[in-house]
Amino acid sequence: MKLWITLILPLFLSGIANADFTMAYAEKAFADYSEAKSHALLLKEAIDQFLKETTQANLENAKTVWTEARKAYSSTEIYRFYGGPIDGEDGPEGHINAWPLDEAYIDYVKGGAKSGIINRTQDFPLITKELLIELNEKDGEKNISTGWHAIEFLLWGQDFYDDSAGQRPLSDYIIGQGPNADRRRAYLSIVTDLLVEQIESVVDAWDKNIPNSFFYQWSQLKETETLTKAFTSLTSMAGDELAIERMFVAYDTQFQEDEHSCFSDTTHFDLLFNFLGIRNLWLLVRDNTSLTQTNPNLVNKIDAALIRLETDFRLFKPPFDQAIFEPEGRDQIINLVNGLQAVSEDFAAAGKDLGLTL
């Protein structure tokens, strides 16, 4: 019942909804990135506490906080795909959320005890913020040194298990027990600080109280331009990024590291909250345009499809790295892929109804 209320109740309110889509979008982007920043700060607190008191309990707490912070960020990915503050020419997206990650680029791996920036002490005598920024994707797109998945790997380690996520030993962070524990501690601290800084830069870009922020560029655009950007995000995120890159590729290859959060086994949360970002932007579009009047049948079709998809995402049985092998899991994945591609086509049709060229 709550899912129906979430999507259908605004239909009755659309007549009194704020008609200024451009401003509504900017306010929503600012609120969502602010929420992501708040969670990133909580993650920093948890990791600082873990490094101060290096106990198994504090390590587990840092993992829990990472998972919750990741959810908050995942719903913001709908603001991509049109060269905005997150993924424009100088945007930080590649430093925040690049994947898949080559673990051996950061730390030791099975069969490579001395691999990674952490263990290459002669090549990288000091681990600094500037170094990690410089090395991110330096010699290849899998050479990822910063962001969510770098932190994820440092907390969980490699995942070799069918029935659990990675199990990085606590000794990796205890000086005198884990080789280069001091450098690993420094790396984890710095990369977490960087994550906060980079998300904060996007918050600032959408902040109307900061002179000359991106908000002011956005606010000067015609509504047809901002709607075109929004529909580009909707169709790209649903039909290409989420359906294909984040689900079908791993379904097709059956390769664990093609999933998004492969160390923590939390990919199902990534997928759900990516989808919720799509749904939320659709609601914003729907309630701040004439669509409900000009093509109510299409609006109702999209609403119904999103309700079904949300239900299916919430019923998905994790972990994703096992679902790609099991008949039931594979059926769930391919049904979600097909549903996302279908609704992406409907988004495109809705954009056309508004006179947009996508």
Secondary structure as UniProt FT lines:
FT   HELIX           2..13
FT   HELIX           14..16
FT   HELIX           21..52
FT   HELIX           56..74
FT   HELIX           75..79
FT   TURN            85..87
FT   TURN            89..90
FT   HELIX           93..96
FT   HELIX           103..105
FT   TURN            110..111
FT   TURN            113..114
FT   TURN            117..119
FT   TURN            121..123
FT   HELIX           129..135
FT   TURN            136..137
FT   TURN            141..142
FT   HELIX           148..156
FT   HELIX           170..173
FT   TURN            175..177
FT   TURN            179..180
FT   HELIX           181..205
FT   TURN            208..209
FT   TURN            211..212
FT   HELIX           214..219
FT   HELIX           223..235
FT   HELIX           236..248
FT   HELIX           249..253
FT   HELIX           256..258
FT   TURN            260..265
FT   HELIX           267..287
FT   HELIX           291..294
FT   HELIX           296..315
FT   HELIX           320..323
FT   TURN            324..325
FT   HELIX           327..353
FT   TURN            354..355
//
